[in-house]
Amino acid sequence: MLTKHLITQKLEVFLILKSIKTLIFLTAFFNFATELIFYKMKEFFEAIAWLFEEVLFLPYNVLRELELNNWWLANSINWIFAIVIFSLLVYWTHQLKIFNDKGEENKDPSAHSFL
């Protein structure tokens, strides 16, 4: 009986040590995987930052440097947008006048479903 009890105790100790080793291994693996994911994600977001700062914002950096020499040329994109919007506004009002002169517009207050 004493030997069976000793064998059972040794087996229990062995299983406990084995489970502790497994827990230590799993903890180390989890820490390694977490650090790996963290560094990979950090590299990913740093790559996005590099793309925007060094490549995609390059035209804006050129315009910012150009502004010190010539304000009108640096704001040429703004002037182009303003001209396009103004010309579209003139075209739209012209089309409204054409439909108003033909009398095709339905001016009934219930002409639209949202009214």
Phi, psi and omega in degrees: 000324182293322180291321177296322180293318178295319179296318179297318179295317179296321178295319178296317178297317179299315180295323178294315179296321179295319179291326177294317177299319179296318178296319178296316179298314181296322178295316179296318179296318179297318178297316179297315181295320179296315179296320179297313179297318180300312182291324177294318178293322178297316177297321179299312181288329174293327176293320177296317178298316178298317180301314181289316185288321187263335186246301189286332179267007181301316178299325179290326176295321178296316179296323179295320178288327180290333182297332179292333181263316185214107182294319183295318180290323180294329180263019181298325178296319177297320179294321178297315178299319180296319179293318179297314180296319179296318180294322177292325176294318177297316179298317181296314179294326176297316178295321176299320179294320179299312181292328178290321179292325179285340182078020181278346184281133178275110184261012178293137181300336179259026182289332181251146184292336183275357179267000000 
